[in-house]
Amino acid sequence: MTESLNQVLAQADRAMPESLERLFALLRIPSISAQPRHAQDCRDAAEWLSDELASLGFAARVAETPGHPMVVAHDDSAPHGPHVLFYGHYDVQPTDPAALWHSDPFRPAIVKEADGREVIVARGASDDKGQLMTFIEACRAWKRVHGALPLKVSIIVEGEEESGGANLLPFLKAHADELKADVAMICDTGMPNRTTPAITTGLRGLVGEEVTIDCATHDLHSGMYGNAARNPIELLCGILGKVRDAEGRVTLPGFYDGVTDAPAAVRAQWKTLFPDDAETLAPVGLSVAAGERGYTAVEQIWSRPTFEINGISGGYEDDGFKTVLPARAMAKVSFRLVPGQDPARVREAFRHYVRESLPADARVTFASHGASSGFAVPQDGPYLKPALAALSDEWNVPAVSIGSGGSIPVVAELKEALGVDSLLIGFAQSDDRIHSPNEQYGLDSFHKGVRSWVRVLDRLATAR
C-alpha cells in the first residue's frame, strides 16, 4: 500500500464523526418521491447534495426534469486515468405503516443490536442515502489529503428511482456527451454476508405479462352448466401448468437460446458462500430448491431464467361460497431473463403458446407490464479485477462476483444511453429492512464502505 493511499484512509477514519453528521443531515430530509406533498423535500435533498459536492470542488448543479430533479457533478482535476461515472439516488420509499416504526423514520438514530452491532435507523439509511454518502465521503477524504481525486469522476444522483424512474433514460440520452464515461459505478447493492465484499456482475431482466381468458358471455350457475360450459379458470391453470416441465425447465420453444451457465470459478465461489440449499431458503421458511434441477438455489436465483405466476383470479373470491362457473380468468406472470435472451421473443413465444393451447369457445387477451434484458459484466473486463482487488484489500477476505435475481433498470439504461458497463458495489446487508419499517444501515457498512471506495478509486486510477 502506498503512503498516499494510507494518508487518505487515515483521513477517512478521522473524519468519520463528521461524515456521520452529514449523512444524518441528508437522512432528515423526507425525500419521498412517490408522494406529491414531498416534492419540495426532494428538491431540498437535491440542492443539499449539489451544495455538498460543490464544496468539494465539483462542478455541481441541480438539473431539471419533468419530475424530480437530478444532481449532476464533475471533477476532472486528475491528470490521467479512466473516467468513472457514479450513480446513486436521493429519493426514498414511503414510510407506511407508521405504527411499526420504533422511532421517527426521519430522525436518524444509532441503535445497538442484541449482538452489539451498531446500526443507523432511518428511512433511506441503506437505500440509498447511506450507500450514496460512502462514495461522497471517500471523495472528500481524497480531496482533503491531496486536493484532487486520483481519476476523473462524474456523479449523477436521481430523484425518482423509488417511483419508477421514468425520466432517467431520457435525461441520460439528452446529456450523453456530458455523461459518457469509461465505466459506471452503482452503489445500490449489498454483500452476501457481513464479512465478504462483493461486486454484483449479473442482473436478470424481466418480462411482465397479464393474460385474460374469456369463455361464456357471463358467469354461470355451475349446477346448470357445469361440464357442458368451458371453465376459463381450469383452462388457464392447465395452460400455465405446462410452461414448466417436471425438471423445472421452461418449455417455450427457443426460451434457452443464448443462455449460458455462469463461469465455473464463479459458481465455485457461490457454492462456498451458500453450500446448502436448506440454509439459503430457511429465512423464508423453506428447505428444498423447487425450480430447475441441476442448479443450486442461489444459482437459480442469480444466473438462471425463470417463469413465475405472480397472481391468478377469477370467479367468486369473497367470503363464503358460491357455486359459480366464471366467464373470465386472469393471471399475472413474469419471466426473469438472463443475458442472451430477447425479452420481445420471450413475450411472443408465451403469447403464441397460449393462443395455440386454446380450445373452441375460448378467447385470450394480453397486456404487457414492462420488459428489460439481463445484464452481465464481462469477467475479463479492465475494471472488474482491480475493483475486486481493492475490496479484498480492505476487508481482508477475497471479494467475490455475485448475481442478483432482481432487475436494476439503471444498469440497462446506462448501457443503452451511454454504451457503458457498470460495476455494482454496495455494502448493504440482507437484514437492512429496505422498503420496510425500521430500515437500517450498519455503522460498519458505512465506515468500511467509505474506506472501500477510497481503495477502489485508487486501483481504478491505473486500470485500462
Disulfide bonds with the S-S distance in Angstrom:
none
